[in-house]
């Protein structure tokens, strides 16, 4: 098993993706192949717009460099042991969200038995099949039902997690539940911070666990500053599925006579809840920063990212605008997937 070959070949895939995104290979056969894959993915899942798919491809094109992959894996003792069968149950809320788990399994020399989400069953197979052309030794298969596995990694809702925890209790496992992200304002944010924050809310229509659904703001913070920062994303309401969610939630709030603020494409509502419905952003005013620290501490198992300037509870916040650009060693739910795999 040659780990160097796997790293180098994967970096080649990263290079090909980068060339496509910047249109370096425009009008070539490979370019048109990528275009066809994007169109098919968009047809199968209307949430996967071309713009969002390209953002995801651009991210992977950047992180799949030989230097980044090598530096990532240097801290692990990769061993050429007998490959294990690793069952993967992938999410499909944003484009290629399950790719990282696939890479962890294959880079550690294991076999991946992949149950794709029906919402994202085009892009990941395309990338992995392309990788296999450059590295025939990697082993994976796409399956409809998991069987013959030595360990599993699943991503789903809190409800499915309860089922997975029971069903896979006899084998090593990582079972991920619902998570979301929050942002913390101090009132000293720059115009660029606010602009970047808007991306944390609206990228991928807010469907990712790294999208912000709750914000803490100082007691006298002007909501108009937030609405102003959101204006570049006003076309989001032209997407039929998003508009349906916006109209539905607005109608519910009106019928319940709830207090909310809106600008014709997003609703702001004061709430202590962490998870807001699609097209809604919850906010909570605070008097003392200790209130924020307590909330983050109490809900740490439900929070994927805490966004802001500085740190909370001794841990650095994710900078505004960077929620959907995690480092390759920034593991979902804080569980080191590679460590889990090499210790099997």
C-alpha positions in Angstrom: 0.0 0.0 0.0 1.6 3.2 -1.1 0.4 6.2 0.8 2.5 8.6 -1.2 0.9 7.5 -4.4 -2.6 8.1 -2.9 -1.6 11.6 -1.8 0.0 12.5 -5.1 -2.9 11.2 -7.2 -5.4 13.0 -5.0 -3.5 16.2 -5.4 -3.7 15.7 -9.2 -7.5 15.6 -8.8 -7.3 18.8 -6.9 -5.3 20.4 -9.7 -7.8 19.2 -12.3 -10.7 20.7 -10.2 -8.8 24.0 -9.9 -8.2 24.1 -13.7 -11.8 23.6 -14.3 -13.0 26.3 -11.9 -10.7 28.9 -13.3 -11.7 27.7 -16.9 -8.1 26.9 -17.7 -9.3 23.8 -19.6 -12.3 25.5 -21.2 -13.6 23.9 -24.4 -11.7 20.7 -23.8 -13.4 17.3 -23.5 -12.6 17.2 -19.7 -14.2 20.7 -19.3 -17.4 19.6 -20.9 -17.4 16.4 -18.8 -17.4 18.6 -15.6 -20.1 20.8 -17.1 -22.3 17.8 -17.7 -21.8 16.5 -14.2 -22.8 19.9 -12.7 -25.9 20.1 -14.9 -26.9 16.6 -13.8 -26.4 17.3 -10.1 -28.4 20.5 -10.4 -31.3 18.7 -12.2 -31.4 16.0 -9.6 -31.3 18.4 -6.6 -32.6 22.0 -7.3 -30.9 23.1 -4.1 -27.5 22.4 -5.8 -27.3 25.4 -8.0 -24.4 25.9 -10.3 -23.1 28.7 -8.2 -23.1 26.6 -5.0 -21.6 23.6 -6.8 -18.8 25.8 -8.1 -18.2 27.2 -4.6 -17.8 23.6 -3.3 -15.5 22.6 -6.2 -13.4 25.7 -5.6 -13.0 24.8 -2.0 -11.9 21.2 -2.8 -9.6 22.4 -5.5 -7.8 24.6 -3.0 -7.4 22.0 -0.1 -6.5 19.0 -2.3 -2.9 20.1 -2.9 0.0 17.8 -2.2 1.4 20.1 0.5 -1.9 20.5 2.4 -2.7 16.7 2.2 0.8 15.7 3.3 0.9 18.2 6.1 -2.5 16.9 7.3 -1.4 13.3 7.4 2.1 13.9 8.7 0.9 13.8 12.3 -0.5 10.3 12.0 1.3 6.9 12.0 -0.2 5.5 8.8 0.4 1.8 8.7 0.0 -0.7 5.8 -2.3 -3.0 7.7 -5.0 -5.2 6.2 -7.7 -2.9 4.8 -10.9 -2.7 6.8 -14.4 -2.3 5.3 -15.7 1.1 6.5 -19.4 1.7 6.0 -20.3 5.3 5.2 -23.7 6.8 5.4 -23.4 10.3 3.9 -25.5 13.4 4.2 -26.6 15.4 1.2 -27.6 18.8 2.5 -24.8 20.7 0.6 -22.7 19.7 -2.4 -20.1 17.0 -1.6 -20.5 17.3 2.1 -19.6 13.6 2.6 -16.4 13.7 0.5 -14.2 14.3 3.5 -15.2 11.0 5.1 -14.6 9.2 1.8 -11.1 10.7 1.6 -10.3 9.8 5.2 -11.2 6.2 4.6 -9.3 5.8 1.3 -6.2 7.8 2.4 -5.8 5.5 5.4 -5.7 2.5 3.2 -9.2 1.2 4.0 -12.1 0.2 1.7 -15.1 2.4 1.6 -18.6 1.0 1.3 -20.6 4.2 0.6 -24.3 4.8 1.0 -24.8 8.0 -0.8 -27.6 10.5 0.0 -30.2 10.5 -2.9 -29.7 14.3 -2.8 -26.0 14.1 -3.6 -25.4 11.0 -5.7 -23.6 12.6 -8.7 -20.7 14.8 -7.6 -19.0 12.4 -5.1 -19.0 9.4 -7.5 -17.6 11.6 -10.2 -14.7 12.8 -8.0 -13.9 9.4 -6.6 -14.1 7.6 -10.0 -11.8 10.3 -11.4 -9.3 9.7 -8.5 -9.4 5.9 -9.2 -8.3 6.5 -12.8 -5.1 8.0 -11.3 -4.9 5.6 -8.4 -6.4 2.2 -9.3 -5.4 0.7 -5.8 -8.1 2.7 -3.9 -11.1 0.5 -3.2 -14.7 1.8 -2.8 -18.2 0.8 -3.9 -21.6 2.5 -3.8 -24.2 0.5 -2.1 -27.9 0.8 -1.2 -27.6 -1.1 2.1 -24.7 -1.4 4.4 -23.4 -4.9 5.0 -20.0 -6.6 5.7 -18.5 -3.7 7.5 -15.8 -3.5 10.3 -16.7 0.1 11.3 -19.2 2.8 10.3 -19.3 6.6 10.0 -22.8 8.1 9.7 -24.2 11.6 9.4 -27.8 12.3 9.9 -30.5 13.9 12.1 -30.9 13.3 15.8 -33.7 10.8 15.0 -31.6 8.8 12.6 -28.7 8.9 15.0 -30.8 7.0 17.6 -31.5 4.3 15.1 -27.8 4.2 14.0 -26.5 4.0 17.6 -28.7 0.9 18.2 -28.1 -0.7 14.8 -24.3 -0.2 14.8 -23.7 -0.6 18.5 -21.6 -3.8 18.0 -19.0 -2.2 15.8 -16.7 0.9 16.2 -18.6 3.9 14.9 -18.8 7.6 14.6 -22.4 8.8 14.6 -23.0 12.4 13.9 -26.2 14.3 14.9 -27.8 17.6 14.0 -25.5 20.6 14.4 -25.7 24.2 13.4 -23.6 27.4 13.9 -24.0 30.7 15.6 -22.4 34.1 15.3 -21.5 36.5 18.1 -21.5 40.3 17.5 -19.9 42.8 19.9 -20.9 45.9 18.0 -17.4 46.7 16.8 -17.7 44.6 13.6 -16.4 46.3 10.4 -18.3 46.6 7.1 -16.2 43.7 5.8 -17.1 41.6 8.8 -20.8 42.2 8.2 -20.4 41.5 4.5 -18.6 38.2 5.2 -21.2 37.3 7.9 -23.9 37.4 5.2 -22.1 34.6 3.3 -22.1 32.5 6.5 -25.9 32.8 6.5 -26.8 32.5 2.9 -24.2 30.3 1.2 -25.9 26.9 0.2 -29.2 28.6 1.1 -28.3 28.1 4.8 -28.7 24.3 4.6 -25.3 23.4 6.0 -24.4 22.7 9.6 -21.8 25.3 9.3 -24.3 28.0 8.2 -25.3 30.5 10.9 -28.9 30.1 12.3 -28.6 32.1 15.5 -26.8 35.4 16.3 -26.0 37.0 19.6 -26.1 40.8 19.4 -25.5 43.6 22.0 -28.7 44.9 23.6 -28.9 48.1 21.5 -27.5 46.7 18.2 -29.2 48.1 15.1 -30.8 45.3 13.1 -30.7 47.5 10.0 -26.9 47.0 9.8 -27.5 43.3 9.4 -30.2 43.8 6.8 -28.0 46.1 4.9 -25.2 43.5 4.8 -27.7 41.0 3.5 -28.7 43.0 0.4 -26.2 41.3 -2.0 -28.1 38.1 -1.4 -31.6 39.4 -2.2 -31.8 37.2 -5.3 -32.0 34.1 -3.1 -35.7 34.6 -2.9 -35.9 34.0 -6.7 -35.2 30.4 -6.0 -38.5 28.6 -5.8 -37.8 26.3 -3.0 -36.3 29.0 -0.8 -39.2 31.3 -1.6 -41.7 28.7 -0.5 -39.9 28.4 2.9 -39.8 32.1 3.3 -43.6 32.5 2.5 -44.5 29.6 4.7 -42.6 30.8 7.8 -43.8 34.4 7.3 -47.4 33.2 7.1 -46.9 31.1 10.3 -45.5 34.1 12.2 -48.3 36.3 11.0 -51.0 33.9 12.0 -49.4 33.5 15.4 -49.0 37.2 15.7 -45.3 36.8 16.4 -43.0 39.7 16.3 -40.4 39.5 13.5 -38.4 41.7 11.2 -38.2 41.1 7.4 -36.8 42.5 4.2 -38.6 40.5 1.6 -36.1 37.6 1.5 -35.2 36.7 5.1 -37.0 36.9 8.4 -35.3 37.9 11.7 -36.9 36.7 14.9 -35.9 37.1 18.5 -35.5 33.6 20.0 -33.5 31.6 22.5 -33.5 28.6 20.1 -30.4 27.6 18.2 -32.0 26.1 15.1 -33.9 28.5 12.9 -36.2 27.4 10.0 -34.9 27.9 6.5 -35.2 31.6 5.4 -35.3 32.6 9.1 -32.4 33.9 11.3 -32.9 33.9 15.0 -31.2 36.5 17.2 -30.7 37.0 20.9 -29.8 40.2 22.6 -27.3 40.1 25.5 -26.3 42.5 28.2 -23.2 40.7 29.5 -20.8 38.6 27.5 -21.0 35.9 30.1 -24.5 35.2 28.8 -23.0 34.3 25.4 -20.3 32.1 27.0 -22.8 30.2 29.0 -25.0 29.6 26.0 -22.1 28.3 24.0 -20.9 26.1 26.8 -24.4 24.7 27.5 -25.0 23.9 23.8 -21.5 22.9 22.6 -22.6 19.5 21.5 -25.1 21.1 19.0 -22.8 23.9 17.7 -20.5 23.2 14.7 -19.0 26.7 14.5 -19.0 29.7 16.7 -18.4 32.7 14.4 -17.0 36.1 15.4 -13.9 38.0 16.2 -11.7 36.9 19.1 -12.5 33.8 21.3 -15.2 32.4 23.5 -14.4 30.1 26.4 -10.7 30.1 25.5 -11.4 28.8 22.0 -10.9 31.0 18.9 -14.0 31.8 16.9 -14.3 31.0 13.2 -13.7 34.4 11.3 -16.7 35.9 9.6 -17.1 34.5 6.1 -15.0 31.4 6.7 -17.6 28.9 8.0 -17.7 27.0 4.7 -13.9 26.9 4.2 -12.7 24.6 7.0 -9.2 23.4 7.1 -8.9 19.8 5.9 -8.1 18.7 9.5 -11.1 20.5 10.9 -13.2 17.4 11.6 -17.0 17.4 11.9 -18.2 17.4 15.5 -14.6 17.7 16.6 -14.1 13.9 16.2 -10.7 13.0 14.6 -11.9 10.7 11.8 -8.4 9.7 10.7 -7.4 8.9 14.3 -10.5 6.7 14.6 -9.7 4.8 11.4 -6.0 4.1 12.1 -6.8 2.9 15.6 -9.3 0.2 14.4 
